Amino acid sequence: MSTPLLLADASAAHEAPFVVPRWRWLRKHPTLILGALLLIAVAALSLAAPWVATHDPQDIDPLARMQSVSAEHWFGTDALGRDVFSRAVWGGRVSLIVGLAVACMATALGALLGLLAGFVRWADAWIMRTMDGFMAIPGILLAIALMALTRASLATVIVAITIPEVPRVARLVRSLALTLREQLFVEAAHAVGTRLPWILLRHVLPNIVAPLTVQATFVAAAAVLSEAVLSFLGVGVPAQTPSWGNMMAEGRNFVAVAFHIILYPGLLLATTVLAINLLGDGLRDALDPRLARQL
């Protein structure tokens, strides 16, 4: 008679570890959830720009110059009569593309250079002195100089922002590689004759994925800000391309009479950067086993 009850208790005890920790994990990492939700909302709004935008972002209406918020123009209009809401949602695409592309390129290149510097002793000095040289120049100044030498386009903006971010990733990966190369499992792999590329792929890379992912989120946030600064200064994406930086640059001369021109692009920019930083902080807490035990 007691067998069904015992089986039920055993089944409940078996299922509980798979259900309860998930909810506990969500409650322990609210910054991760909040950052992900904000970023998803901004990304969804930008991706849906062709359907969400109420006007063509390039349409000029001189009779509707600098109008305030209304049912027809949700965020008002700018100095040329263009709809601010439509330009803002289209401009989000530029920021997200730049942030994602720079994060991927800088992380991949920085990880490669950092691993080489950490495991190939003769290349360490050459690689890191080059990285130190790039880091001696402020990132935004280096990006402006690179943009001045090339033609303004989205691709050149991505390259100009990526180059200053690579040394930061390379230094992080090198420090991790120097620690990992002294571990027993790496020395054992060397002892049995395993080739260096296979050691890096099989034993080292999986152990640096977590901090590298967190670093990539901060690189993406910095890239979004850098793109806005470059566009604000007039050396970013072409002026005809809707961008949050371009919009704020065009509206800075009309702050006293039409503050909404820079208000809404600025809010979207701040929300995006905040979301990425919250996501990075949440990933750091979730992926660090020492912090996980403390939580």
N, C-alpha and C positions, 0 to 999 in steps of 0.2 A: 504493500500500500504506500510505502514511503518512497519507492523508487521514482515515480513521476516527479515528486517534489524535489528530490535530489537532482534529477536531471534538469529541472527547470532552474534551480539555483545555480547549477554548474553552467547552464547556458547563459544566464544573466551575468554571472561573473566573467564568463568568457567574452561577452559582448561589451561590457562596460568599458574596458580599457580602450576600445576602438571608438566609442561614442563620446565619453566624457572629456578626454583630453582635447578633443577638437574644439569644444566650446571653451574650455579653460585656456587653450592656446589663443583663441580669438580675444578673450577678455584680457589676457596678459600682454597683448600687443595692439593696443588701440591706435597708436600712431601709425603703424603699418596699414591698418584697415582704413583709417581716415585719409592718409596720403594716397592710397590706391584708389579710393572712391573719388577723391577730388581730381586726380589725374585722369581717371576714366571719364569723368564728366567733361573735362576740358577737351580731351581727345575726341570724345563722341561729338561734341559740339563742332569741333574743327573739321572732322571727317564728314559731317553732315552739312557742311557749308553750302553746297549746291542746292540743297533742299530747304535749309533753315534760313538762309539769307533772304531778306525781304526785297532787296534791290541788287542790281549789278554793282559790284564794288568800284567800278570805274566810271559809272554814270555821273556826269556833271550836271547840276541844276542851279544855275546862277540865281534863280528866284527863291531858292530854298537855302541860302547860305546861312550857316551858323544858327540854325533853328534848334530850339531846346527839345527835350524828350516829348514825344507825342505818339499817338496811335499809329501814325504812318511811319515815323522814324523813332524806333524804340530807344536808341541811344543818341538821338539828335543827328545833326549834319555838321560837316566841317566847313572850312573856309571856301571850298569850291562847290558846296552843296551836295557832296557825296554822303551816303548813308553810313554813319559811324558803326552801327551794329553789323552791317554786312561786311565792312572792311575789317572789323575786329575778328569775326569768326573765320574769315579767309586768312587773316594774318596769323591766326593760331597754327595753321598748317606749316608756315615757315618756321616758327619757333620750335614746334615739335619735331619737324624733320631735321633741323639743325641739331637739336639736343640729342636725338637718337643716333644720328650719323656720327657726330663727334664722340659720343660715348662709346660706340662700337669701334670706331677707328682708333681712338686714343687708347682704349683698353687693350685691343689686340696688339698694336704696335708697342705700347709700353710694356705689356706682358712679355713679348718676345725679347725686347732689349733687356728687360730686368732678369729674365731667366738666363740669357747669355752672360750677362755681367755676373750673375751669382754662381754659375757653374763653369764658365770658361775663364780661367784666371787671367790669361794674357789679354783677354778682351775687356776685362773689368775696368781698367784705368781709362782706356780709350772711350768706352761707352759712357761712363759716368762723368768724365771731364766734359764731354760734349753736352751731356744733360745739364751739368752745372752751368755751362755757358748759356744755354737757353733759359735756365731759371734765373740767371742774373739780370735778364731783361724782363720788365713787367709784361705780363701776358697781353694786356690790351694794347700796349705800345707795339709789341711785336706783331700782333694781328693787324694793327693799322699800317705798319710798315709793309707787311706782306700784301695787304690790299692795295696799297699805293703802287706796287710793282706789277699788279695784274689788273685784269678787266673785272669790273663789278658783276658778280653773278652769285647764285646760290652755292654753286660748287666751290668757288674760290673762298667764299665766306666760311664754308665748312672746313676747308684745308687750313685757312688762316687761323681758325680757332683751335683746330686739332693739334697743330704743332706745339703751342705753348702748354697743352695739357699732357702731352706724352711724357715729359720728364717726371711729373708727379706720380704717374702710374708706374714708371720704370723704377723709381726709387723705392716705392712700396714693394713691388714684386722682388726687387733685388734683396731687400732686407728679409723678406720671407724665404727667399731661396737660400740665403746664407745660413739661415737657421735649419732649413730642411736638409741641406746637403750633409749636415753632421749627424742626422738621425740614422739609427741602425738599419732601417729598412732600405735607405738609399745606399749606405755603405755595403749592405749585403748584395744589392743589385749590381753595384760596381764589382764586387768580388767574384760574382759568377759570370762576369763578362758581358753584361747587358749594355747595349749601346746607349749613348747619352740621349739621343732623341726619344728613344723608347722610355728611358727613365723619366724624362721630363713629362711625357704624355701620360704614362701609366701611374707614376708614383708622386710626382711633384705637383702637376697641374690640378688634380682633384683636391689637393690640400690647400690651394690658394684661391679656389673658386669663390668661396664665401666672402673673404675680404675684398676680392677683386670686384665682385658684384656690387658690394656697398660703395666702393670707390667709383664705380661706373655711374651710380646714381648722382653722386656729387659732381662728377664731371659733366653730366647732362644738365644739371641745374646751372652750373657755371657757364655752360655753352649757351643756354637760353638767354642768360643775362648778357653775355658778351655779344651775341647777335643783336640784341636790342640796343646796346651801347653803340656798336658799329653803325647800325642803321640810323640811330639818333644823331650821330656825328656826320652822317652823309657818306660814309665809306663802306656801307654794308650792301644789302641787296638793292637792286635798282629802285629808283624812287617810285616808278609806276607799279611796283609789286606791293600789295598790301602787307604791311608788317607792323607789329606793335611799336617798334622803335621808330619807324617812319611816321606813323600816326602821331606819336608824341612829339616828334621833331616838328611836324607841320603845325601842331596846335600850340606850341610853346609861346608863339607871338600873340595868341588870342586868349590867354589864360583869364584875363580880367573880364572878358565879355562872353567867352564860350568855354568854360572850364571843363565841360563834358567831353570835349574833343580829346583831352589827355586823361581824363578820369577813368573811363571804362577800359581803354587799352592798358593803362597802368594797373588797374585792379586784376585784369586777366593775367597780366605778366606776373604780378605778385602772387596770385593764387597758384599759378603753374609752378613757380619756383618753390613756393611753400610746400606744395604737394609732393614734388620730387624730393625735397629735403626730409619731409616726414616719412616718405617711403624708405629713404636711405637709412634714417635713424631706426625705423622699425625693423628693417632687414638686419641691421647691425645687432640689435637686441635679440632677434630671433635666431640668427645664424651663429652667434658667439656662444659656445657651450658654457663658458664661465658665467656670462650674464643670464643664460637660460636657467642655470642652477640657482642663481640668486633670486630670480623671479618665482 
